[in-house]
Amino acid sequence: MDCRHDPATPNVATESRRDDAACVAFLQWALPRLGLRWAGYRKVRRQVCRRLHRRLAELGLPDLDAYRARLAADPAEWDVLATLTPVTISRFARDRAVFDALASEVVPALGRMRLRAWSAGCASGEEAYTLALLWPVMDVLATDVHPAVLERARRAAYPRSSLRELTAPERERAFVARGAEHVVRPAIAGRVTVARHDVRDPPPAAGPFDLVLCRNVAFTYLDEECRRAVLARMATAVRAGGALVIGLHETLPPSPWFAPWPGARATHRRSARPAGDAAP
């Protein structure tokens, strides 16, 4: 058999590379116009590219060049595009070392009988329910901007693959199996409130919080100006002495309000006054 490629036959790999290159070019053009960073999307772009191609099909457009023209002709389409950009990668106790450090170093130091936590950018809710599972004294506000993932968070039902970083006793304590899904038990789910919120907006009125987790959201995907604005808002959302947790590979913009928490990875303590201020 002659295995040489017939030039007249479509090459799937080549087409895939072309589609990816077109999507990369589009995102590099569009993301800054939405206050987002291409660098944050580089390794996870395919999730957004799939949504973009579904949107092209909905609009009956042949390619992303045509979609650029649509954006120019219809400014309201930018709002639709913004809903296609959130990246939703989530599972229970993701980056387990972070939760272990919270248990050993942070939560005991918060010094309160009842704790309030905010899971900002909660995706499907796994992070928020992890907090409620690990700390029965914690009430959690879980927020995200994407309606579809919020609906999944409210259902509190997950495939077993989302539970892989939990121990067997934790899985037993937290879930009831229903077919292929594992549903969070009411005693845990009842301490989590799910609501829509954009981290670029003022903090929720439920604050200030003892603990805020804003991981792999603002400080990965937003541009520098937005990251600074979000951090300034976080300074009002975290009580003095409280903790802000970010992604393991994220860094905070310079801030007088937060300093690394010794012994706790990706965690920062909120100071009582800006660094460098003299005591009154």
C-alpha positions as protocol buffer text, in pm:
chain_id: "A"
residue {
  index: 1
  type: MET
  ca { x: 0 y: 0 z: 0 }
}
residue {
  index: 2
  type: ASP
  ca { x: 127 y: 346 z: -88 }
}
residue {
  index: 3
  type: CYS
  ca { x: 115 y: 539 z: 242 }
}
residue {
  index: 4
  type: ARG
  ca { x: 207 y: 874 z: 88 }
}
residue {
  index: 5
  type: HIS
  ca { x: -51 y: 1144 z: 157 }
}
residue {
  index: 6
  type: ASP
  ca { x: -279 y: 1241 z: -130 }
}
residue {
  index: 7
  type: PRO
  ca { x: -266 y: 1623 z: -152 }
}
residue {
  index: 8
  type: ALA
  ca { x: -633 y: 1623 z: -242 }
}
residue {
  index: 9
  type: THR
  ca { x: -724 y: 1445 z: 85 }
}
residue {
  index: 10
  type: PRO
  ca { x: -773 y: 1669 z: 389 }
}
residue {
  index: 11
  type: ASN
  ca { x: -501 y: 1626 z: 650 }
}
residue {
  index: 12
  type: VAL
  ca { x: -674 y: 1630 z: 988 }
}
residue {
  index: 13
  type: ALA
  ca { x: -359 y: 1717 z: 1181 }
}
residue {
  index: 14
  type: THR
  ca { x: -280 y: 2006 z: 949 }
}
residue {
  index: 15
  type: GLU
  ca { x: -634 y: 2141 z: 972 }
}
residue {
  index: 16
  type: SER
  ca { x: -621 y: 2115 z: 1350 }
}
residue {
  index: 17
  type: ARG
  ca { x: -297 y: 2314 z: 1360 }
}
residue {
  index: 18
  type: ARG
  ca { x: -449 y: 2579 z: 1133 }
}
residue {
  index: 19
  type: ASP
  ca { x: -758 y: 2604 z: 1351 }
}
residue {
  index: 20
  type: ASP
  ca { x: -541 y: 2637 z: 1661 }
}
residue {
  index: 21
  type: ALA
  ca { x: -322 y: 2903 z: 1501 }
}
residue {
  index: 22
  type: ALA
  ca { x: -631 y: 3099 z: 1397 }
}
residue {
  index: 23
  type: CYS
  ca { x: -773 y: 3076 z: 1747 }
}
residue {
  index: 24
  type: VAL
  ca { x: -443 y: 3186 z: 1903 }
}
residue {
  index: 25
  type: ALA
  ca { x: -428 y: 3488 z: 1674 }
}
residue {
  index: 26
  type: PHE
  ca { x: -787 y: 3576 z: 1757 }
}
residue {
  index: 27
  type: LEU
  ca { x: -735 y: 3545 z: 2133 }
}
residue {
  index: 28
  type: GLN
  ca { x: -415 y: 3749 z: 2122 }
}
residue {
  index: 29
  type: TRP
  ca { x: -619 y: 4021 z: 1953 }
}
residue {
  index: 30
  type: ALA
  ca { x: -941 y: 3996 z: 2156 }
}
residue {
  index: 31
  type: LEU
  ca { x: -832 y: 3920 z: 2512 }
}
residue {
  index: 32
  type: PRO
  ca { x: -655 y: 4253 z: 2579 }
}
residue {
  index: 33
  type: ARG
  ca { x: -973 y: 4429 z: 2467 }
}
residue {
  index: 34
  type: LEU
  ca { x: -1155 y: 4245 z: 2746 }
}
residue {
  index: 35
  type: GLY
  ca { x: -895 y: 4330 z: 3011 }
}
residue {
  index: 36
  type: LEU
  ca { x: -749 y: 3977 z: 2995 }
}
residue {
  index: 37
  type: ARG
  ca { x: -396 y: 3838 z: 2945 }
}
residue {
  index: 38
  type: TRP
  ca { x: -306 y: 3602 z: 2663 }
}
residue {
  index: 39
  type: ALA
  ca { x: -25 y: 3458 z: 2878 }
}
residue {
  index: 40
  type: GLY
  ca { x: -281 y: 3319 z: 3123 }
}
residue {
  index: 41
  type: TYR
  ca { x: -470 y: 3141 z: 2846 }
}
residue {
  index: 42
  type: ARG
  ca { x: -179 y: 2998 z: 2650 }
}
residue {
  index: 43
  type: LYS
  ca { x: -188 y: 2648 z: 2802 }
}
residue {
  index: 44
  type: VAL
  ca { x: -566 y: 2627 z: 2849 }
}
residue {
  index: 45
  type: ARG
  ca { x: -684 y: 2799 z: 2532 }
}
residue {
  index: 46
  type: ARG
  ca { x: -854 y: 2494 z: 2384 }
}
residue {
  index: 47
  type: GLN
  ca { x: -1144 y: 2520 z: 2628 }
}
residue {
  index: 48
  type: VAL
  ca { x: -1212 y: 2874 z: 2504 }
}
residue {
  index: 49
  type: CYS
  ca { x: -1148 y: 2781 z: 2140 }
}
residue {
  index: 50
  type: ARG
  ca { x: -1414 y: 2510 z: 2156 }
}
residue {
  index: 51
  type: ARG
  ca { x: -1666 y: 2765 z: 2285 }
}
residue {
  index: 52
  type: LEU
  ca { x: -1568 y: 3007 z: 2010 }
}
residue {
  index: 53
  type: HIS
  ca { x: -1631 y: 2748 z: 1740 }
}
residue {
  index: 54
  type: ARG
  ca { x: -1971 y: 2666 z: 1890 }
}
residue {
  index: 55
  type: ARG
  ca { x: -2051 y: 3038 z: 1877 }
}
residue {
  index: 56
  type: LEU
  ca { x: -1947 y: 3052 z: 1510 }
}
residue {
  index: 57
  type: ALA
  ca { x: -2188 y: 2768 z: 1440 }
}
residue {
  index: 58
  type: GLU
  ca { x: -2470 y: 2946 z: 1625 }
}
residue {
  index: 59
  type: LEU
  ca { x: -2413 y: 3262 z: 1420 }
}
residue {
  index: 60
  type: GLY
  ca { x: -2360 y: 3077 z: 1092 }
}
residue {
  index: 61
  type: LEU
  ca { x: -2016 y: 3232 z: 1047 }
}
residue {
  index: 62
  type: PRO
  ca { x: -1741 y: 3054 z: 852 }
}
residue {
  index: 63
  type: ASP
  ca { x: -1435 y: 3153 z: 1058 }
}
residue {
  index: 64
  type: LEU
  ca { x: -1291 y: 3382 z: 1321 }
}
residue {
  index: 65
  type: ASP
  ca { x: -1216 y: 3656 z: 1069 }
}
residue {
  index: 66
  type: ALA
  ca { x: -1590 y: 3675 z: 1009 }
}
residue {
  index: 67
  type: TYR
  ca { x: -1642 y: 3684 z: 1385 }
}
residue {
  index: 68
  type: ARG
  ca { x: -1407 y: 3982 z: 1412 }
}
residue {
  index: 69
  type: ALA
  ca { x: -1627 y: 4159 z: 1160 }
}
residue {
  index: 70
  type: ARG
  ca { x: -1932 y: 4068 z: 1365 }
}
residue {
  index: 71
  type: LEU
  ca { x: -1772 y: 4220 z: 1676 }
}
residue {
  index: 72
  type: ALA
  ca { x: -1699 y: 4539 z: 1484 }
}
residue {
  index: 73
  type: ALA
  ca { x: -2056 y: 4561 z: 1355 }
}
residue {
  index: 74
  type: ASP
  ca { x: -2231 y: 4458 z: 1678 }
}
residue {
  index: 75
  type: PRO
  ca { x: -2068 y: 4589 z: 1999 }
}
residue {
  index: 76
  type: ALA
  ca { x: -2314 y: 4383 z: 2208 }
}
residue {
  index: 77
  type: GLU
  ca { x: -2138 y: 4070 z: 2083 }
}
residue {
  index: 78
  type: TRP
  ca { x: -1840 y: 4163 z: 2302 }
}
residue {
  index: 79
  type: ASP
  ca { x: -2060 y: 4085 z: 2603 }
}
residue {
  index: 80
  type: VAL
  ca { x: -2127 y: 3741 z: 2457 }
}
residue {
  index: 81
  type: LEU
  ca { x: -1757 y: 3688 z: 2392 }
}
residue {
  index: 82
  type: ALA
  ca { x: -1681 y: 3775 z: 2756 }
}
residue {
  index: 83
  type: THR
  ca { x: -1902 y: 3484 z: 2866 }
}
residue {
  index: 84
  type: LEU
  ca { x: -1694 y: 3245 z: 2653 }
}
residue {
  index: 85
  type: THR
  ca { x: -1360 y: 3326 z: 2816 }
}
residue {
  index: 86
  type: PRO
  ca { x: -1381 y: 3189 z: 3175 }
}
residue {
  index: 87
  type: VAL
  ca { x: -1163 y: 2881 z: 3222 }
}
residue {
  index: 88
  type: THR
  ca { x: -1322 y: 2619 z: 3445 }
}
residue {
  index: 89
  type: ILE
  ca { x: -1074 y: 2363 z: 3577 }
}
residue {
  index: 90
  type: SER
  ca { x: -1182 y: 2242 z: 3918 }
}
residue {
  index: 91
  type: ARG
  ca { x: -1183 y: 1944 z: 4153 }
}
residue {
  index: 92
  type: PHE
  ca { x: -1205 y: 1881 z: 4525 }
}
residue {
  index: 93
  type: ALA
  ca { x: -895 y: 1974 z: 4729 }
}
residue {
  index: 94
  type: ARG
  ca { x: -714 y: 2080 z: 4412 }
}
residue {
  index: 95
  type: ASP
  ca { x: -346 y: 2134 z: 4501 }
}
residue {
  index: 96
  type: ARG
  ca { x: -386 y: 1939 z: 4824 }
}
residue {
  index: 97
  type: ALA
  ca { x: -73 y: 2089 z: 4978 }
}
residue {
  index: 98
  type: VAL
  ca { x: -251 y: 2425 z: 4993 }
}
residue {
  index: 99
  type: PHE
  ca { x: -534 y: 2280 z: 5203 }
}
residue {
  index: 100
  type: ASP
  ca { x: -288 y: 2092 z: 5424 }
}
residue {
  index: 101
  type: ALA
  ca { x: -109 y: 2421 z: 5496 }
}
residue {
  index: 102
  type: LEU
  ca { x: -438 y: 2591 z: 5570 }
}
residue {
  index: 103
  type: ALA
  ca { x: -514 y: 2317 z: 5820 }
}
residue {
  index: 104
  type: SER
  ca { x: -176 y: 2326 z: 5992 }
}
residue {
  index: 105
  type: GLU
  ca { x: -78 y: 2693 z: 5975 }
}
residue {
  index: 106
  type: VAL
  ca { x: -364 y: 2924 z: 5882 }
}
residue {
  index: 107
  type: VAL
  ca { x: -702 y: 2815 z: 6015 }
}
residue {
  index: 108
  type: PRO
  ca { x: -576 y: 2762 z: 6373 }
}
residue {
  index: 109
  type: ALA
  ca { x: -424 y: 3112 z: 6367 }
}
residue {
  index: 110
  type: LEU
  ca { x: -747 y: 3280 z: 6255 }
}
residue {
  index: 111
  type: GLY
  ca { x: -863 y: 3243 z: 6613 }
}
residue {
  index: 112
  type: ARG
  ca { x: -1240 y: 3241 z: 6573 }
}
residue {
  index: 113
  type: MET
  ca { x: -1510 y: 2998 z: 6678 }
}
residue {
  index: 114
  type: ARG
  ca { x: -1697 y: 3052 z: 6352 }
}
residue {
  index: 115
  type: LEU
  ca { x: -1521 y: 3137 z: 6027 }
}
residue {
  index: 116
  type: ARG
  ca { x: -1648 y: 3305 z: 5713 }
}
residue {
  index: 117
  type: ALA
  ca { x: -1482 y: 3216 z: 5383 }
}
residue {
  index: 118
  type: TRP
  ca { x: -1524 y: 3338 z: 5026 }
}
residue {
  index: 119
  type: SER
  ca { x: -1441 y: 3113 z: 4730 }
}
residue {
  index: 120
  type: ALA
  ca { x: -1403 y: 3375 z: 4455 }
}
residue {
  index: 121
  type: GLY
  ca { x: -1417 y: 3224 z: 4108 }
}
residue {
  index: 122
  type: CYS
  ca { x: -1554 y: 2899 z: 4248 }
}
residue {
  index: 123
  type: ALA
  ca { x: -1624 y: 2736 z: 3907 }
}
residue {
  index: 124
  type: SER
  ca { x: -1842 y: 2428 z: 3973 }
}
residue {
  index: 125
  type: GLY
  ca { x: -1815 y: 2464 z: 4350 }
}
residue {
  index: 126
  type: GLU
  ca { x: -1560 y: 2196 z: 4438 }
}
residue {
  index: 127
  type: GLU
  ca { x: -1333 y: 2440 z: 4621 }
}
residue {
  index: 128
  type: ALA
  ca { x: -1617 y: 2582 z: 4831 }
}
residue {
  index: 129
  type: TYR
  ca { x: -1748 y: 2239 z: 4930 }
}
residue {
  index: 130
  type: THR
  ca { x: -1392 y: 2131 z: 5014 }
}
residue {
  index: 131
  type: LEU
  ca { x: -1370 y: 2415 z: 5266 }
}
residue {
  index: 132
  type: ALA
  ca { x: -1705 y: 2320 z: 5420 }
}
residue {
  index: 133
  type: LEU
  ca { x: -1600 y: 1955 z: 5434 }
}
residue {
  index: 134
  type: LEU
  ca { x: -1264 y: 2011 z: 5597 }
}
residue {
  index: 135
  type: TRP
  ca { x: -1378 y: 2277 z: 5847 }
}
residue {
  index: 136
  type: PRO
  ca { x: -1725 y: 2228 z: 5998 }
}
residue {
  index: 137
  type: VAL
  ca { x: -1689 y: 2570 z: 6169 }
}
residue {
  index: 138
  type: MET
  ca { x: -1671 y: 2745 z: 5831 }
}
residue {
  index: 139
  type: ASP
  ca { x: -1953 y: 2909 z: 5635 }
}
residue {
  index: 140
  type: VAL
  ca { x: -1864 y: 2962 z: 5269 }
}
residue {
  index: 141
  type: LEU
  ca { x: -1978 y: 3205 z: 5001 }
}
residue {
  index: 142
  type: ALA
  ca { x: -1907 y: 3058 z: 4655 }
}
residue {
  index: 143
  type: THR
  ca { x: -1918 y: 3299 z: 4362 }
}
residue {
  index: 144
  type: ASP
  ca { x: -1847 y: 3291 z: 3992 }
}
residue {
  index: 145
  type: VAL
  ca { x: -1944 y: 3495 z: 3687 }
}
residue {
  index: 146
  type: HIS
  ca { x: -2036 y: 3202 z: 3462 }
}
residue {
  index: 147
  type: PRO
  ca { x: -2405 y: 3095 z: 3495 }
}
residue {
  index: 148
  type: ALA
  ca { x: -2349 y: 2739 z: 3370 }
}
residue {
  index: 149
  type: VAL
  ca { x: -2087 y: 2653 z: 3631 }
}
residue {
  index: 150
  type: LEU
  ca { x: -2294 y: 2817 z: 3904 }
}
residue {
  index: 151
  type: GLU
  ca { x: -2582 y: 2589 z: 3816 }
}
residue {
  index: 152
  type: ARG
  ca { x: -2352 y: 2288 z: 3856 }
}
residue {
  index: 153
  type: ALA
  ca { x: -2232 y: 2427 z: 4188 }
}
residue {
  index: 154
  type: ARG
  ca { x: -2590 y: 2455 z: 4313 }
}
residue {
  index: 155
  type: ARG
  ca { x: -2660 y: 2094 z: 4209 }
}
residue {
  index: 156
  type: ALA
  ca { x: -2355 y: 1983 z: 4414 }
}
residue {
  index: 157
  type: ALA
  ca { x: -2329 y: 1658 z: 4215 }
}
residue {
  index: 158
  type: TYR
  ca { x: -1993 y: 1546 z: 4075 }
}
residue {
  index: 159
  type: PRO
  ca { x: -1824 y: 1260 z: 3890 }
}
residue {
  index: 160
  type: ARG
  ca { x: -1585 y: 1043 z: 4089 }
}
residue {
  index: 161
  type: SER
  ca { x: -1289 y: 1190 z: 3896 }
}
residue {
  index: 162
  type: SER
  ca { x: -1347 y: 1524 z: 4073 }
}
residue {
  index: 163
  type: LEU
  ca { x: -1295 y: 1355 z: 4411 }
}
residue {
  index: 164
  type: ARG
  ca { x: -958 y: 1195 z: 4348 }
}
residue {
  index: 165
  type: GLU
  ca { x: -758 y: 1420 z: 4584 }
}
residue {
  index: 166
  type: LEU
  ca { x: -986 y: 1348 z: 4878 }
}
residue {
  index: 167
  type: THR
  ca { x: -913 y: 1064 z: 5118 }
}
residue {
  index: 168
  type: ALA
  ca { x: -1149 y: 769 z: 5143 }
}
residue {
  index: 169
  type: PRO
  ca { x: -1286 y: 886 z: 5482 }
}
residue {
  index: 170
  type: GLU
  ca { x: -1343 y: 1234 z: 5341 }
}
residue {
  index: 171
  type: ARG
  ca { x: -1533 y: 1094 z: 5044 }
}
residue {
  index: 172
  type: GLU
  ca { x: -1746 y: 880 z: 5275 }
}
residue {
  index: 173
  type: ARG
  ca { x: -1821 y: 1174 z: 5503 }
}
residue {
  index: 174
  type: ALA
  ca { x: -1902 y: 1421 z: 5226 }
}
residue {
  index: 175
  type: PHE
  ca { x: -2097 y: 1236 z: 4957 }
}
residue {
  index: 176
  type: VAL
  ca { x: -2394 y: 1017 z: 4879 }
}
residue {
  index: 177
  type: ALA
  ca { x: -2359 y: 809 z: 4560 }
}
residue {
  index: 178
  type: ARG
  ca { x: -2645 y: 847 z: 4314 }
}
residue {
  index: 179
  type: GLY
  ca { x: -2575 y: 651 z: 3999 }
}
residue {
  index: 180
  type: ALA
  ca { x: -2259 y: 784 z: 3838 }
}
residue {
  index: 181
  type: GLU
  ca { x: -2266 y: 1102 z: 4047 }
}
residue {
  index: 182
  type: HIS
  ca { x: -2154 y: 1179 z: 4400 }
}
residue {
  index: 183
  type: VAL
  ca { x: -2382 y: 1433 z: 4571 }
}
residue {
  index: 184
  type: VAL
  ca { x: -2259 y: 1652 z: 4858 }
}
residue {
  index: 185
  type: ARG
  ca { x: -2442 y: 1566 z: 5180 }
}
residue {
  index: 186
  type: PRO
  ca { x: -2690 y: 1831 z: 5301 }
}
residue {
  index: 187
  type: ALA
  ca { x: -2504 y: 1895 z: 5626 }
}
residue {
  index: 188
  type: ILE
  ca { x: -2206 y: 2017 z: 5420 }
}
residue {
  index: 189
  type: ALA
  ca { x: -2390 y: 2172 z: 5126 }
}
residue {
  index: 190
  type: GLY
  ca { x: -2605 y: 2372 z: 5368 }
}
residue {
  index: 191
  type: ARG
  ca { x: -2303 y: 2576 z: 5479 }
}
residue {
  index: 192
  type: VAL
  ca { x: -2225 y: 2690 z: 5122 }
}
residue {
  index: 193
  type: THR
  ca { x: -2410 y: 2980 z: 4956 }
}
residue {
  index: 194
  type: VAL
  ca { x: -2373 y: 3002 z: 4578 }
}
residue {
  index: 195
  type: ALA
  ca { x: -2410 y: 3343 z: 4410 }
}
residue {
  index: 196
  type: ARG
  ca { x: -2311 y: 3524 z: 4092 }
}
residue {
  index: 197
  type: HIS
  ca { x: -2027 y: 3774 z: 4127 }
}
residue {
  index: 198
  type: ASP
  ca { x: -1748 y: 3908 z: 3907 }
}
residue {
  index: 199
  type: VAL
  ca { x: -1416 y: 3948 z: 4091 }
}
residue {
  index: 200
  type: ARG
  ca { x: -1373 y: 4281 z: 3911 }
}
residue {
  index: 201
  type: ASP
  ca { x: -1678 y: 4417 z: 4095 }
}
residue {
  index: 202
  type: PRO
  ca { x: -1685 y: 4545 z: 4457 }
}
residue {
  index: 203
  type: PRO
  ca { x: -1661 y: 4260 z: 4710 }
}
residue {
  index: 204
  type: PRO
  ca { x: -1980 y: 4088 z: 4829 }
}
residue {
  index: 205
  type: ALA
  ca { x: -2167 y: 4257 z: 5111 }
}
residue {
  index: 206
  type: ALA
  ca { x: -2127 y: 3942 z: 5322 }
}
residue {
  index: 207
  type: GLY
  ca { x: -1766 y: 4037 z: 5397 }
}
residue {
  index: 208
  type: PRO
  ca { x: -1520 y: 4102 z: 5538 }
}
residue {
  index: 209
  type: PHE
  ca { x: -1408 y: 3739 z: 5545 }
}
residue {
  index: 210
  type: ASP
  ca { x: -1161 y: 3547 z: 5757 }
}
residue {
  index: 211
  type: LEU
  ca { x: -1043 y: 3353 z: 5453 }
}
residue {
  index: 212
  type: VAL
  ca { x: -1062 y: 3432 z: 5081 }
}
residue {
  index: 213
  type: LEU
  ca { x: -956 y: 3192 z: 4808 }
}
residue {
  index: 214
  type: CYS
  ca { x: -906 y: 3356 z: 4470 }
}
residue {
  index: 215
  type: ARG
  ca { x: -704 y: 3089 z: 4292 }
}
residue {
  index: 216
  type: ASN
  ca { x: -618 y: 3072 z: 3922 }
}
residue {
  index: 217
  type: VAL
  ca { x: -867 y: 3346 z: 3833 }
}
residue {
  index: 218
  type: ALA
  ca { x: -784 y: 3715 z: 3872 }
}
residue {
  index: 219
  type: PHE
  ca { x: -407 y: 3683 z: 3904 }
}
residue {
  index: 220
  type: THR
  ca { x: -375 y: 3451 z: 3604 }
}
residue {
  index: 221
  type: TYR
  ca { x: -621 y: 3582 z: 3346 }
}
residue {
  index: 222
  type: LEU
  ca { x: -671 y: 3953 z: 3415 }
}
residue {
  index: 223
  type: ASP
  ca { x: -438 y: 4223 z: 3283 }
}
residue {
  index: 224
  type: GLU
  ca { x: -210 y: 4420 z: 3514 }
}
residue {
  index: 225
  type: GLU
  ca { x: -450 y: 4709 z: 3572 }
}
residue {
  index: 226
  type: CYS
  ca { x: -736 y: 4473 z: 3661 }
}
residue {
  index: 227
  type: ARG
  ca { x: -515 y: 4261 z: 3887 }
}
residue {
  index: 228
  type: ARG
  ca { x: -416 y: 4568 z: 4087 }
}
residue {
  index: 229
  type: ALA
  ca { x: -778 y: 4676 z: 4114 }
}
residue {
  index: 230
  type: VAL
  ca { x: -889 y: 4329 z: 4228 }
}
residue {
  index: 231
  type: LEU
  ca { x: -615 y: 4316 z: 4491 }
}
residue {
  index: 232
  type: ALA
  ca { x: -719 y: 4656 z: 4627 }
}
residue {
  index: 233
  type: ARG
  ca { x: -1073 y: 4522 z: 4661 }
}
residue {
  index: 234
  type: MET
  ca { x: -946 y: 4207 z: 4829 }
}
residue {
  index: 235
  type: ALA
  ca { x: -784 y: 4429 z: 5093 }
}
residue {
  index: 236
  type: THR
  ca { x: -1136 y: 4537 z: 5190 }
}
residue {
  index: 237
  type: ALA
  ca { x: -1278 y: 4183 z: 5163 }
}
residue {
  index: 238
  type: VAL
  ca { x: -1028 y: 4017 z: 5400 }
}
residue {
  index: 239
  type: ARG
  ca { x: -1040 y: 4116 z: 5766 }
}
residue {
  index: 240
  type: ALA
  ca { x: -722 y: 4227 z: 5941 }
}
residue {
  index: 241
  type: GLY
  ca { x: -528 y: 3913 z: 6028 }
}
residue {
  index: 242
  type: GLY
  ca { x: -720 y: 3709 z: 5773 }
}
residue {
  index: 243
  type: ALA
  ca { x: -581 y: 3515 z: 5479 }
}
residue {
  index: 244
  type: LEU
  ca { x: -589 y: 3547 z: 5100 }
}
residue {
  index: 245
  type: VAL
  ca { x: -501 y: 3232 z: 4903 }
}
residue {
  index: 246
  type: ILE
  ca { x: -400 y: 3251 z: 4536 }
}
residue {
  index: 247
  type: GLY
  ca { x: -287 y: 2992 z: 4282 }
}
residue {
  index: 248
  type: LEU
  ca { x: 40 y: 2809 z: 4333 }
}
residue {
  index: 249
  type: HIS
  ca { x: 188 y: 2962 z: 4018 }
}
residue {
  index: 250
  type: GLU
  ca { x: 43 y: 3309 z: 4065 }
}
residue {
  index: 251
  type: THR
  ca { x: 204 y: 3618 z: 4215 }
}
residue {
  index: 252
  type: LEU
  ca { x: 36 y: 3919 z: 4370 }
}
residue {
  index: 253
  type: PRO
  ca { x: 97 y: 4270 z: 4243 }
}
residue {
  index: 254
  type: PRO
  ca { x: 287 y: 4480 z: 4500 }
}
residue {
  index: 255
  type: SER
  ca { x: 60 y: 4565 z: 4792 }
}
residue {
  index: 256
  type: PRO
  ca { x: 112 y: 4724 z: 5134 }
}
residue {
  index: 257
  type: TRP
  ca { x: -179 y: 4520 z: 5271 }
}
residue {
  index: 258
  type: PHE
  ca { x: -60 y: 4162 z: 5218 }
}
residue {
  index: 259
  type: ALA
  ca { x: 252 y: 3969 z: 5317 }
}
residue {
  index: 260
  type: PRO
  ca { x: 335 y: 3599 z: 5261 }
}
residue {
  index: 261
  type: TRP
  ca { x: 206 y: 3374 z: 5538 }
}
residue {
  index: 262
  type: PRO
  ca { x: 504 y: 3179 z: 5676 }
}
residue {
  index: 263
  type: GLY
  ca { x: 473 y: 2807 z: 5618 }
}
residue {
  index: 264
  type: ALA
  ca { x: 164 y: 2832 z: 5396 }
}
residue {
  index: 265
  type: ARG
  ca { x: 211 y: 2811 z: 5020 }
}
residue {
  index: 266
  type: ALA
  ca { x: 34 y: 3069 z: 4802 }
}
residue {
  index: 267
  type: THR
  ca { x: -118 y: 3230 z: 5113 }
}
residue {
  index: 268
  type: HIS
  ca { x: -91 y: 3592 z: 5226 }
}
residue {
  index: 269
  type: ARG
  ca { x: -189 y: 3754 z: 5555 }
}
residue {
  index: 270
  type: ARG
  ca { x: -388 y: 4076 z: 5558 }
}
residue {
  index: 271
  type: SER
  ca { x: -209 y: 4333 z: 5772 }
}
residue {
  index: 272
  type: ALA
  ca { x: -389 y: 4560 z: 6017 }
}
residue {
  index: 273
  type: ARG
  ca { x: -237 y: 4865 z: 5847 }
}
residue {
  index: 274
  type: PRO
  ca { x: -34 y: 4920 z: 5529 }
}
residue {
  index: 275
  type: ALA
  ca { x: 326 y: 4802 z: 5550 }
}
residue {
  index: 276
  type: GLY
  ca { x: 553 y: 5089 z: 5645 }
}
residue {
  index: 277
  type: ASP
  ca { x: 288 y: 5284 z: 5837 }
}
residue {
  index: 278
  type: ALA
  ca { x: 387 y: 5385 z: 6184 }
}
residue {
  index: 279
  type: ALA
  ca { x: 174 y: 5266 z: 6471 }
}
residue {
  index: 280
  type: PRO
  ca { x: -67 y: 5534 z: 6598 }
}
